[in-house]
């Protein structure tokens, strides 16, 4: 299989993942809105299996902070996948080292670090709430990967620096020809 075909297949796969995550994020936002404005019982079974009804009853502020934190993480993850899709649209195998590709890699690096840090903060908050005898154990599974995102951010930082150097070398080669 040629590399361009592989990139096309990967682009389609990332589009599918992006759309799926966007739907998941939207559904979480809608179920949160329903639990606030329409039916407070909706907090008993938020999307993704979250059952935070007892937290909503005991501490509405904590409920809102935790759910808004989860929604924010999902929105940022969706944005990261959108950046990946954009990267695949800009990536050309003939001339891979371009400023547009470097821009998307750099943006993805920041977004990935942000996801890792924000997930860590929300995880610590959920752990704090759990220590105060609020039932938030279902939130744990949605806060996995905090260290993985930080490591992925470091890896993307290295890759973006390699691309930056590739751009410099490519520009030097164009000047010498």
FENDA-V47285 format. One line per field, one symbol per residue. psi: psi as a letter, one per 20 degrees, with the letter a starting at -180 (. if undefined). burial: # if it has 16 or more other ideal C-beta (glycine too) atoms within 10 Angstrom, else .. Layout:
psi->???
burial->???
This chain:
psi->pqhhhghgghggghgggggghgggghhggghggghghgohihihmrqjjpnkghghghnhghggggghggggghghhggghhhgghghhhpphgnhnqhgggghggghggggggggghhgghghghgghhhjkqokhhighijqjghhhghhggghggghhghghhgggghghhhi.
burial->..........#..#...#..##..#..##.##.###.....##..##..#.##.##.....##.###.##.#################..#.....##..#########.######.##..##.##..#....#.#..#..##.##..##.##..##..#..#...#..........
